[in-house]
Amino acid sequence: MSRRENSRHVVKKHVTRNTPQGHRHSKAGCVKILQRLSAYLDDELTADVCKEVRAHMGACPKCEIFLDSLRQTISLCRHFEASPLSLSKKLQLRREIQKAISRV
């Protein structure tokens, strides 16, 4: 599974789990917005698209929570100095990733 496919899967999983009954817009609308979040946070979207994202966030508390979580994750990653992994840790990590992928 490519990085983009994995990201789409994570977004769809978030929307499926966190979209309440009586949601005022479609799940597809949430997916569309969530797929744009990285570009939104990196200021890579047009002003019109940014306005659309902000409007959606104002109307969708679950997506807003997801955005806040993503911001926090990015912040933590920027301030974390990664040390090199040993060969055994790399192999262990690879096995864990493969196991997680096989469950999807």
C-alpha positions as CSV (number, residue, x, y, z in Angstrom):
1,M,0.0,0.0,0.0
2,S,1.4,3.4,-1.0
3,R,1.8,6.3,1.4
4,R,-1.1,8.1,-0.3
5,E,-3.3,5.0,-0.2
6,N,-2.5,4.5,3.5
7,S,-3.4,8.2,4.2
8,R,-6.7,7.8,2.4
9,H,-7.4,4.7,4.4
10,V,-6.7,6.5,7.7
11,V,-8.9,9.4,6.7
12,K,-11.8,7.1,5.7
13,K,-11.4,5.1,8.9
14,H,-11.6,8.4,10.9
15,V,-14.7,9.6,9.1
16,T,-16.4,6.2,9.5
17,R,-15.7,6.0,13.2
18,N,-16.3,9.6,14.0
19,T,-19.2,10.8,11.9
20,P,-22.3,11.0,14.1
21,Q,-25.8,10.3,13.0
22,G,-27.5,13.5,12.0
23,H,-24.2,14.8,10.6
24,R,-25.1,18.0,8.6
25,H,-23.0,17.1,5.6
26,S,-21.9,14.0,3.8
27,K,-19.0,11.7,4.8
28,A,-17.6,12.4,1.4
29,G,-17.4,16.0,2.3
30,C,-15.3,15.1,5.4
31,V,-13.1,12.8,3.4
32,K,-12.5,15.6,0.8
33,I,-11.5,18.1,3.5
34,L,-9.4,15.6,5.5
35,Q,-7.4,14.6,2.4
36,R,-6.4,18.3,2.0
37,L,-5.3,18.9,5.6
38,S,-1.6,18.5,5.0
39,A,-1.6,20.9,2.1
40,Y,-3.8,23.2,4.2
41,L,-1.3,23.2,7.1
42,D,1.6,23.8,4.7
43,D,-0.2,26.8,3.1
44,E,-0.2,25.1,-0.3
45,L,-3.9,25.6,-1.1
46,T,-5.6,28.5,-2.8
47,A,-7.5,31.1,-0.7
48,D,-10.9,29.7,-1.9
49,V,-10.0,26.1,-0.8
50,C,-8.6,27.4,2.5
51,K,-11.9,29.1,3.0
52,E,-13.8,25.9,2.3
53,V,-11.6,24.0,4.8
54,R,-12.2,26.6,7.5
55,A,-15.9,26.6,6.8
56,H,-16.1,22.8,7.1
57,M,-14.1,22.8,10.3
58,G,-16.5,25.4,11.8
59,A,-19.4,23.0,11.0
60,C,-17.8,19.7,11.9
61,P,-16.3,19.3,15.4
62,K,-15.0,15.8,14.7
63,C,-12.9,17.0,11.7
64,E,-11.7,20.0,13.8
65,I,-10.6,17.6,16.6
66,F,-8.7,15.6,13.9
67,L,-7.1,18.8,12.6
68,D,-5.9,19.7,16.1
69,S,-4.5,16.2,16.6
70,L,-2.7,16.4,13.3
71,R,-1.2,19.8,14.3
72,Q,0.0,18.4,17.6
73,T,1.5,15.4,15.9
74,I,3.4,17.6,13.4
75,S,4.6,19.8,16.3
76,L,5.9,16.8,18.2
77,C,7.7,15.4,15.1
78,R,9.4,18.7,14.5
79,H,10.8,18.8,18.0
80,F,11.8,15.2,18.2
81,E,15.4,14.3,17.4
82,A,15.3,10.8,16.0
83,S,18.2,8.6,16.8
84,P,19.3,5.9,14.3
85,L,17.6,2.6,14.7
86,S,19.6,-0.6,15.2
87,L,19.2,-3.3,12.7
88,S,17.2,-5.4,15.1
89,K,14.8,-2.5,15.8
90,K,14.4,-1.8,12.0
91,L,13.5,-5.5,11.5
92,Q,11.1,-5.4,14.4
93,L,9.5,-2.2,13.1
94,R,9.2,-3.7,9.6
95,R,7.5,-6.8,11.0
96,E,5.0,-4.7,13.0
97,I,4.1,-2.6,10.0
98,Q,3.6,-5.7,7.8
99,K,1.4,-7.2,10.5
100,A,-0.7,-4.0,10.7
101,I,-1.0,-3.9,7.0
102,S,-2.2,-7.5,6.8
103,R,-5.0,-6.7,9.2
104,V,-6.4,-3.9,7.0
